[in-house]
Amino acid sequence: MLTYLGRRILQLVPALLGVALITFLIMRLIPGDPTDMAGGQTISEEVRAQLRAQWHLDEPLARQFWIYLTGLPRLDFGVSMRFGIPVRQLIAEYFLRSLQLGLVAFVLAVSIGITLGILAALSRGTWLDRII
């Protein structure tokens, strides 16, 4: 049992690295300059260069990925380019609302699913059963 768990945990590592890589690449493939969100076309080139250095966008892609990867275990997702505050703070601010929304969706899905399942079982073999 312990060896099985060990193998599963070892298999989890490449999967998590793959998800992190895909997430990182998607964010880098979005067209446009991330500094445009901070001030659009109105900010000067000096401020733009300062933001690129602060956000490590002036570093090679491999170094950017390493910074991103080493920040994940500490829940350091960087600074929001749109709001200028740490992403961790944004997540904490909206976590309860997201949890409430998820719980309501779960309760609705289970309630509707059980109701339709009972209805399908009671009308077994009929057109209603096939539709459900």
C-alpha atoms as an extended CHARMM CRD file, in Angstrom:
* protein
*
       132  EXT
         1         1  MET       CA              0.0000000000        0.0000000000        0.0000000000  PROA      1               0.0000000000
         2         2  LEU       CA              2.8110000000        2.3730000000        0.8940000000  PROA      2               0.0000000000
         3         3  THR       CA              4.6310000000        1.6810000000       -2.3870000000  PROA      3               0.0000000000
         4         4  TYR       CA              1.4100000000        2.3280000000       -4.2970000000  PROA      4               0.0000000000
         5         5  LEU       CA              1.0110000000        5.7070000000       -2.5970000000  PROA      5               0.0000000000
         6         6  GLY       CA              4.6520000000        6.5100000000       -3.2690000000  PROA      6               0.0000000000
         7         7  ARG       CA              4.2460000000        5.7330000000       -6.9800000000  PROA      7               0.0000000000
         8         8  ARG       CA              1.0900000000        7.8360000000       -7.1870000000  PROA      8               0.0000000000
         9         9  ILE       CA              2.7950000000       10.7930000000       -5.5320000000  PROA      9               0.0000000000
        10        10  LEU       CA              5.7480000000       10.4610000000       -7.9110000000  PROA      10              0.0000000000
        11        11  GLN       CA              3.3130000000       10.4530000000      -10.8380000000  PROA      11              0.0000000000
        12        12  LEU       CA              1.7050000000       13.5920000000       -9.4690000000  PROA      12              0.0000000000
        13        13  VAL       CA              4.9150000000       15.6080000000       -9.7750000000  PROA      13              0.0000000000
        14        14  PRO       CA              5.1540000000       15.5730000000      -13.6100000000  PROA      14              0.0000000000
        15        15  ALA       CA              1.4200000000       16.1980000000      -13.8870000000  PROA      15              0.0000000000
        16        16  LEU       CA              1.6660000000       19.2880000000      -11.6780000000  PROA      16              0.0000000000
        17        17  LEU       CA              4.7280000000       20.4950000000      -13.5830000000  PROA      17              0.0000000000
        18        18  GLY       CA              2.8160000000       20.0400000000      -16.8380000000  PROA      18              0.0000000000
        19        19  VAL       CA             -0.1620000000       22.0270000000      -15.5610000000  PROA      19              0.0000000000
        20        20  ALA       CA              2.1590000000       24.7800000000      -14.3240000000  PROA      20              0.0000000000
        21        21  LEU       CA              3.9570000000       24.8860000000      -17.6800000000  PROA      21              0.0000000000
        22        22  ILE       CA              0.7240000000       25.0340000000      -19.6700000000  PROA      22              0.0000000000
        23        23  THR       CA             -0.6620000000       27.7720000000      -17.4220000000  PROA      23              0.0000000000
        24        24  PHE       CA              2.5650000000       29.7590000000      -17.6990000000  PROA      24              0.0000000000
        25        25  LEU       CA              2.6930000000       29.4280000000      -21.4850000000  PROA      25              0.0000000000
        26        26  ILE       CA             -0.9490000000       30.4120000000      -21.9400000000  PROA      26              0.0000000000
        27        27  MET       CA             -0.3390000000       33.5770000000      -19.9640000000  PROA      27              0.0000000000
        28        28  ARG       CA              2.7410000000       34.3750000000      -22.0600000000  PROA      28              0.0000000000
        29        29  LEU       CA              1.0080000000       33.6750000000      -25.3860000000  PROA      29              0.0000000000
        30        30  ILE       CA             -1.7350000000       36.2300000000      -24.8020000000  PROA      30              0.0000000000
        31        31  PRO       CA             -1.1720000000       38.9970000000      -27.3510000000  PROA      31              0.0000000000
        32        32  GLY       CA             -0.1090000000       42.4350000000      -26.2080000000  PROA      32              0.0000000000
        33        33  ASP       CA              2.2140000000       43.8230000000      -23.6100000000  PROA      33              0.0000000000
        34        34  PRO       CA              1.2090000000       43.1970000000      -19.9770000000  PROA      34              0.0000000000
        35        35  THR       CA              2.2850000000       46.7220000000      -19.0800000000  PROA      35              0.0000000000
        36        36  ASP       CA             -0.5860000000       48.0390000000      -21.2000000000  PROA      36              0.0000000000
        37        37  MET       CA             -2.9710000000       46.9210000000      -18.4360000000  PROA      37              0.0000000000
        38        38  ALA       CA             -1.1210000000       49.0360000000      -15.9020000000  PROA      38              0.0000000000
        39        39  GLY       CA             -1.5680000000       52.3010000000      -17.7280000000  PROA      39              0.0000000000
        40        40  GLY       CA             -2.4100000000       51.6900000000      -21.3330000000  PROA      40              0.0000000000
        41        41  GLN       CA             -0.6890000000       53.9210000000      -23.8570000000  PROA      41              0.0000000000
        42        42  THR       CA             -0.4430000000       56.7960000000      -21.3810000000  PROA      42              0.0000000000
        43        43  ILE       CA              2.5540000000       55.5730000000      -19.3660000000  PROA      43              0.0000000000
        44        44  SER       CA              6.0480000000       56.5720000000      -20.3720000000  PROA      44              0.0000000000
        45        45  GLU       CA              8.6670000000       54.1780000000      -21.6570000000  PROA      45              0.0000000000
        46        46  GLU       CA             10.6820000000       54.5690000000      -18.4260000000  PROA      46              0.0000000000
        47        47  VAL       CA              7.7020000000       53.4820000000      -16.3140000000  PROA      47              0.0000000000
        48        48  ARG       CA              6.9910000000       50.6780000000      -18.7670000000  PROA      48              0.0000000000
        49        49  ALA       CA             10.6090000000       49.4610000000      -18.4880000000  PROA      49              0.0000000000
        50        50  GLN       CA             10.4280000000       49.7190000000      -14.6950000000  PROA      50              0.0000000000
        51        51  LEU       CA              7.2400000000       47.6060000000      -14.6380000000  PROA      51              0.0000000000
        52        52  ARG       CA              8.7800000000       45.0270000000      -16.9770000000  PROA      52              0.0000000000
        53        53  ALA       CA             11.7810000000       44.7420000000      -14.6300000000  PROA      53              0.0000000000
        54        54  GLN       CA              9.5560000000       44.5750000000      -11.5290000000  PROA      54              0.0000000000
        55        55  TRP       CA              7.4260000000       41.8350000000      -13.0870000000  PROA      55              0.0000000000
        56        56  HSD       CA             10.5370000000       40.0120000000      -14.4380000000  PROA      56              0.0000000000
        57        57  LEU       CA              9.2800000000       40.3560000000      -18.0100000000  PROA      57              0.0000000000
        58        58  ASP       CA             12.7070000000       41.5090000000      -19.1520000000  PROA      58              0.0000000000
        59        59  GLU       CA             14.2600000000       38.1690000000      -18.1690000000  PROA      59              0.0000000000
        60        60  PRO       CA             14.5060000000       35.0640000000      -20.3990000000  PROA      60              0.0000000000
        61        61  LEU       CA             11.4230000000       32.8740000000      -20.5870000000  PROA      61              0.0000000000
        62        62  ALA       CA             13.1160000000       29.9980000000      -18.7290000000  PROA      62              0.0000000000
        63        63  ARG       CA             14.0110000000       32.3280000000      -15.8260000000  PROA      63              0.0000000000
        64        64  GLN       CA             10.4380000000       33.6940000000      -15.7680000000  PROA      64              0.0000000000
        65        65  PHE       CA              9.1180000000       30.1300000000      -15.5460000000  PROA      65              0.0000000000
        66        66  TRP       CA             11.5390000000       29.3350000000      -12.7110000000  PROA      66              0.0000000000
        67        67  ILE       CA             10.3870000000       32.4170000000      -10.7690000000  PROA      67              0.0000000000
        68        68  TYR       CA              6.7690000000       31.4010000000      -11.3750000000  PROA      68              0.0000000000
        69        69  LEU       CA              7.4260000000       27.7800000000      -10.3750000000  PROA      69              0.0000000000
        70        70  THR       CA              9.2870000000       28.6310000000       -7.1620000000  PROA      70              0.0000000000
        71        71  GLY       CA              6.5280000000       31.0390000000       -6.1310000000  PROA      71              0.0000000000
        72        72  LEU       CA              3.7170000000       28.4940000000       -6.4340000000  PROA      72              0.0000000000
        73        73  PRO       CA              4.4720000000       26.4600000000       -3.2640000000  PROA      73              0.0000000000
        74        74  ARG       CA              4.5040000000       29.7160000000       -1.2540000000  PROA      74              0.0000000000
        75        75  LEU       CA              1.2200000000       30.7590000000       -2.9030000000  PROA      75              0.0000000000
        76        76  ASP       CA              3.0780000000       33.7250000000       -4.3930000000  PROA      76              0.0000000000
        77        77  PHE       CA              1.2390000000       34.3250000000       -7.6550000000  PROA      77              0.0000000000
        78        78  GLY       CA              2.8110000000       37.7230000000       -8.1810000000  PROA      78              0.0000000000
        79        79  VAL       CA              1.1420000000       41.0960000000       -8.4550000000  PROA      79              0.0000000000
        80        80  SER       CA             -2.0440000000       41.6530000000      -10.4180000000  PROA      80              0.0000000000
        81        81  MET       CA             -1.2040000000       43.6290000000      -13.5190000000  PROA      81              0.0000000000
        82        82  ARG       CA             -4.6750000000       45.0870000000      -13.5070000000  PROA      82              0.0000000000
        83        83  PHE       CA             -5.1300000000       46.0660000000       -9.8550000000  PROA      83              0.0000000000
        84        84  GLY       CA             -1.5320000000       46.3890000000       -8.7040000000  PROA      84              0.0000000000
        85        85  ILE       CA             -2.0270000000       44.2880000000       -5.5590000000  PROA      85              0.0000000000
        86        86  PRO       CA             -0.8530000000       40.7280000000       -4.8020000000  PROA      86              0.0000000000
        87        87  VAL       CA             -2.9470000000       38.0600000000       -6.5190000000  PROA      87              0.0000000000
        88        88  ARG       CA             -3.0560000000       36.1220000000       -3.2360000000  PROA      88              0.0000000000
        89        89  GLN       CA             -4.9410000000       39.0660000000       -1.7080000000  PROA      89              0.0000000000
        90        90  LEU       CA             -7.4690000000       39.0370000000       -4.5700000000  PROA      90              0.0000000000
        91        91  ILE       CA             -8.0020000000       35.2950000000       -4.1870000000  PROA      91              0.0000000000
        92        92  ALA       CA             -8.5410000000       35.6510000000       -0.4380000000  PROA      92              0.0000000000
        93        93  GLU       CA            -10.9930000000       38.5010000000       -0.9960000000  PROA      93              0.0000000000
        94        94  TYR       CA            -13.2090000000       36.5510000000       -3.3970000000  PROA      94              0.0000000000
        95        95  PHE       CA            -12.7560000000       33.0360000000       -1.9710000000  PROA      95              0.0000000000
        96        96  LEU       CA            -15.8750000000       33.0680000000        0.2260000000  PROA      96              0.0000000000
        97        97  ARG       CA            -18.0650000000       34.3170000000       -2.6160000000  PROA      97              0.0000000000
        98        98  SER       CA            -16.6990000000       31.6250000000       -4.9170000000  PROA      98              0.0000000000
        99        99  LEU       CA            -17.2400000000       28.9810000000       -2.2490000000  PROA      99              0.0000000000
       100       100  GLN       CA            -20.8480000000       30.1110000000       -1.7460000000  PROA      100             0.0000000000
       101       101  LEU       CA            -21.4920000000       30.0630000000       -5.4830000000  PROA      101             0.0000000000
       102       102  GLY       CA            -19.9320000000       26.5970000000       -5.7950000000  PROA      102             0.0000000000
       103       103  LEU       CA            -21.9890000000       25.2260000000       -2.9120000000  PROA      103             0.0000000000
       104       104  VAL       CA            -25.2340000000       26.6160000000       -4.3480000000  PROA      104             0.0000000000
       105       105  ALA       CA            -24.3860000000       25.1140000000       -7.7470000000  PROA      105             0.0000000000
       106       106  PHE       CA            -23.5700000000       21.7670000000       -6.1140000000  PROA      106             0.0000000000
       107       107  VAL       CA            -26.8260000000       21.6900000000       -4.1430000000  PROA      107             0.0000000000
       108       108  LEU       CA            -28.8380000000       22.5840000000       -7.2410000000  PROA      108             0.0000000000
       109       109  ALA       CA            -27.0720000000       19.9730000000       -9.3830000000  PROA      109             0.0000000000
       110       110  VAL       CA            -27.5490000000       17.2160000000       -6.7960000000  PROA      110             0.0000000000
       111       111  SER       CA            -31.1780000000       18.1640000000       -6.1540000000  PROA      111             0.0000000000
       112       112  ILE       CA            -32.0740000000       18.2690000000       -9.8260000000  PROA      112             0.0000000000
       113       113  GLY       CA            -30.0470000000       15.1170000000      -10.5470000000  PROA      113             0.0000000000
       114       114  ILE       CA            -31.6870000000       13.0830000000       -7.7930000000  PROA      114             0.0000000000
       115       115  THR       CA            -35.1570000000       14.3370000000       -8.7310000000  PROA      115             0.0000000000
       116       116  LEU       CA            -34.6480000000       13.4760000000      -12.4010000000  PROA      116             0.0000000000
       117       117  GLY       CA            -33.1350000000       10.1020000000      -11.4500000000  PROA      117             0.0000000000
       118       118  ILE       CA            -36.1640000000        9.2060000000       -9.3360000000  PROA      118             0.0000000000
       119       119  LEU       CA            -38.5000000000       10.3970000000      -12.0830000000  PROA      119             0.0000000000
       120       120  ALA       CA            -36.6320000000        8.2850000000      -14.6590000000  PROA      120             0.0000000000
       121       121  ALA       CA            -36.7440000000        5.2370000000      -12.3720000000  PROA      121             0.0000000000
       122       122  LEU       CA            -40.4890000000        5.6330000000      -11.8080000000  PROA      122             0.0000000000
       123       123  SER       CA            -41.1940000000        5.9120000000      -15.5320000000  PROA      123             0.0000000000
       124       124  ARG       CA            -38.8220000000        3.1350000000      -16.5910000000  PROA      124             0.0000000000
       125       125  GLY       CA            -38.8830000000        2.2690000000      -20.2870000000  PROA      125             0.0000000000
       126       126  THR       CA            -41.0660000000        5.2350000000      -21.3000000000  PROA      126             0.0000000000
       127       127  TRP       CA            -40.2210000000        8.2420000000      -23.4670000000  PROA      127             0.0000000000
       128       128  LEU       CA            -39.6760000000       10.3230000000      -20.3170000000  PROA      128             0.0000000000
       129       129  ASP       CA            -37.0610000000        7.8610000000      -19.0960000000  PROA      129             0.0000000000
       130       130  ARG       CA            -35.2330000000        8.0880000000      -22.4270000000  PROA      130             0.0000000000
       131       131  ILE       CA            -35.3050000000       11.8960000000      -22.4290000000  PROA      131             0.0000000000
       132       132  ILE       CA            -33.9910000000       12.1290000000      -18.8720000000  PROA      132             0.0000000000
